[in-house]
Amino acid sequence: MRGLHVKTLALLLVVVGISICWFKVTRLGLPLVPTEKADVWTVEARIEFKARHDAAVKARFAIPRLPPGYTVVDESFVSGDYGLTTEDDGANRAVEWAIRQVNGYQVLYYRIRLARDPSNQPIQAPVTLIPEVRSPHFPEALESAAKGLMGEALKKSADAKTFVRELLVRLNSHTVDPNVMLLRQGIGDEEEWVQFVSDLLASGGFISRPAHLLVLRDGINHGALKPWLQVFDGHQWVWIDPHTGELGLPEGAVPWHVGADPVLAVSGGKNIKVEFSVSQREQDRTLVAEQRARQMGSRLMEYSLFSLPVSVQNVYRVLLMVPVGAFLIVILRNVVGIKTFGTFMPILISLAFRETELVWGMILFSLLIFLGLLIRFYLEYLKLLMVPRLAAVLIIVIILMAFVSVFSHKLGFDRGLSVALFPMVILAMTIERMSLVWEELGPTEALVQGFGSLAVAALGYLCMSSRYLEHLIFVFPELLLVVLAMTLLLGRYTGYRLTELWRFRSALRL
Amino acid sequence: MAIPLGVEALKVDGKPAWLPWRRLRQLGVMGLNERNADFILPYNPRKNYPLVDNKLLTKELAIQAGIPVPPLYGVIEIVHQIEDLSDLVSPYEDFVVKPAQGAGGEGILVLTGRQGDRYRKSDGELTTEEDLGHHISNILGGMYSLAGRPDQAVLEYRVKFDPIFEHISYQGVPDIRILVFRGIPVLAMIRLPTRGSSGKANLHQGAIGVGIDLASGRTFSGVWHERPIEEHPDTGGQLSGRIIPYWDEILAMTARCHDFAGLGFIGVDIVLDETQGPMMLEVNARPGLSIQLANRLGLLPRLRHVEALKSIPTEISERVQTAKTLARYTA
């Protein structure tokens, strides 16, 4: 009955732990291994204008909204004294800086960090409101030319997508079509070209809108957005290359803004300029995923260990490994049957090994215990009361630690300095218990237990210093529930210990 | 006394398993984990531990229950009382000093006589009153008690062991350990000190464990350092075939210990005094498992059998009978 209870509880803990972990891996994209790196793009938009001294300044700047194929790691605005608001209308996001009175040249920054994540394809909300065809505004003279061109393209196409392609083939063709020649006249930059194609589509009864992309390439410094085109195919908006008519977004492009509104509008300013810079950097995936999850507003991450200050995080990186060490002790003592001084003393020693490193840690530990034992045997001769004797051992341990540090420093072994990281009370108790065992059960037993403790501490260190385990436990602390479950199960383990097979070996020979 | 379950079913059947742990299971050998999880935790209520962990309390309860124990000479509770030690022990030629809450037989000092103002220890060496005082202050400081709690030092009658053990014991006092489960003795052994165990009757420290047939009180051969042994290594005495005197009385005493301690799974230590007969020394709530090696017999068949009994007879003699029947069937 009790066994069933423990098993059910353990199963529950495992299920809860594994499912939270699974959620974090699949939904939040937290990596299971610490080595994974992700490309992180830092995009900075620099907005510059000269403020007019007689008017309030208001700058409205379009910013990316859920770029497909990327996740937003973080976003920041550098705006000085400006009031700052952001808004999201479902198609675009925009930031608005406002200030009542300002003089001279103004520079505002918008910075966004994006991580490539092909799995992140936000589901487009179905377009419920069918956009209206806006009336094109061609000059009289061009209207007939446009009509002529469209007529041909219409005949050879089935829907908006194929129509646009047909149209663009004609517009781009090198054969001299008088209509095309006429239409192309006076088109200066890309911006106007997209507007022109959009107008042409409108006059054919197709719905389209201009858009702007940012092409991510490392090292762009004074870049600009690339005008692009979106066509409504009756159900949703489709990206189309305004030059070739190809569908989709170009490689490495992030949609910045869609619609006819300008990307940047400044009222109360002149000489308006916006420049983009792009740089690429590799970053730990964990950090990326964690920041991203927080952007997504996941409650899980809001209350994760990542929300703590970094210094506290580092403490927990170590602390969360203690359960792993404790579990190791459970296995070594109840399944293997190794004898140690004190139940969890070896774990504290292995925590100290983290700082001193294994070999040095073991040398220093053995040295301190050895010296401590010598002095402890001398104290035994003095016949002191127990608590003063313990205190004396503690004081001597600390003096020894100081000596070891100073001597090793003089000799040029800086590793010896880390001896100060050993938990001295634990050392004192170990010395005391070892000397007791020495007297009561003999030196063999004392050495067996001493080496047992050292071996367990070394194993504990190897376990607890594993980068993979540390990463797993820190990023997925819910896995501790699994450790707890296994500990509970071992709490009902009634099988033999490995050392008992040796102890009862004579029974085996019967 | 009928055995309600088919004892035959408890015996090892089929061919011996090849894997060591399977083989041990077949033999019914109990491991520490199983002892703790299946017997100590369910049958020994925590609140009754102090009754047996504190030897003064045990002594008191045993006297009330009519179980003979070594007479108490005195108790030292504070360091200051050590000054009056010589007055306290002056009426006695020999005595034993032990911690009231000691574990594993540690901290016990046996003083066999005096020489001037010195005391002779069981190993023949002399010790001064100052050394003795230091030992007592260590006891008071909690050096031998569980978790280092402050303790009391108990001064009591020194057991002069029965001459029957003369040829199979080297110094120290041999004691009889009997495992009692639900008030029924299930397994017994006698622990004989050797030169290596420096007079201590603890198998870990090199004492010899010799199994005893519960039904007859006759000794089997022994184990020493976990190896079978026929003769005492120091005295050369034959270990097997000796009949323990007062055997039924001893079994009855151990069965009574269960009643006053309120613990289901205990090890009771008995010593045989040459004049006063069997005396109960202490009750252990976490009895060791070497007794299986000494008897070359796994504990589990008997334990499981007693566990399956619906009710345990209240009459002590009936319990002793049950124990003997059980032993006959599962030898």
HADDOCK unambig.tbl for C-alpha pairs under 7 A between the chains (distance, minus, plus):
assign (segid A and resid 334 and name CA) (segid B and resid 33 and name CA) 6.78 0.50 0.50
assign (segid A and resid 383 and name CA) (segid B and resid 134 and name CA) 6.20 0.50 0.50
assign (segid A and resid 385 and name CA) (segid B and resid 137 and name CA) 6.46 0.50 0.50
assign (segid A and resid 385 and name CA) (segid B and resid 138 and name CA) 6.24 0.50 0.50
assign (segid A and resid 386 and name CA) (segid B and resid 138 and name CA) 5.87 0.50 0.50
assign (segid A and resid 386 and name CA) (segid B and resid 141 and name CA) 5.50 0.50 0.50
assign (segid A and resid 386 and name CA) (segid B and resid 143 and name CA) 6.79 0.50 0.50
assign (segid A and resid 441 and name CA) (segid B and resid 205 and name CA) 5.90 0.50 0.50
assign (segid A and resid 492 and name CA) (segid B and resid 37 and name CA) 6.41 0.50 0.50
assign (segid A and resid 493 and name CA) (segid B and resid 33 and name CA) 6.60 0.50 0.50
assign (segid A and resid 494 and name CA) (segid B and resid 33 and name CA) 4.78 0.50 0.50
assign (segid A and resid 494 and name CA) (segid B and resid 34 and name CA) 4.09 0.50 0.50
assign (segid A and resid 494 and name CA) (segid B and resid 37 and name CA) 6.46 0.50 0.50
assign (segid A and resid 495 and name CA) (segid B and resid 31 and name CA) 6.86 0.50 0.50
assign (segid A and resid 495 and name CA) (segid B and resid 33 and name CA) 6.44 0.50 0.50
assign (segid A and resid 495 and name CA) (segid B and resid 34 and name CA) 6.39 0.50 0.50
assign (segid A and resid 496 and name CA) (segid B and resid 21 and name CA) 6.84 0.50 0.50
assign (segid A and resid 496 and name CA) (segid B and resid 31 and name CA) 5.12 0.50 0.50
assign (segid A and resid 496 and name CA) (segid B and resid 33 and name CA) 6.73 0.50 0.50
assign (segid A and resid 500 and name CA) (segid B and resid 31 and name CA) 6.90 0.50 0.50
assign (segid A and resid 501 and name CA) (segid B and resid 20 and name CA) 6.68 0.50 0.50
assign (segid A and resid 501 and name CA) (segid B and resid 21 and name CA) 6.80 0.50 0.50
assign (segid A and resid 506 and name CA) (segid B and resid 227 and name CA) 6.81 0.50 0.50
assign (segid A and resid 507 and name CA) (segid B and resid 293 and name CA) 6.93 0.50 0.50
assign (segid A and resid 507 and name CA) (segid B and resid 296 and name CA) 6.35 0.50 0.50
assign (segid A and resid 508 and name CA) (segid B and resid 23 and name CA) 6.79 0.50 0.50
assign (segid A and resid 508 and name CA) (segid B and resid 24 and name CA) 6.73 0.50 0.50
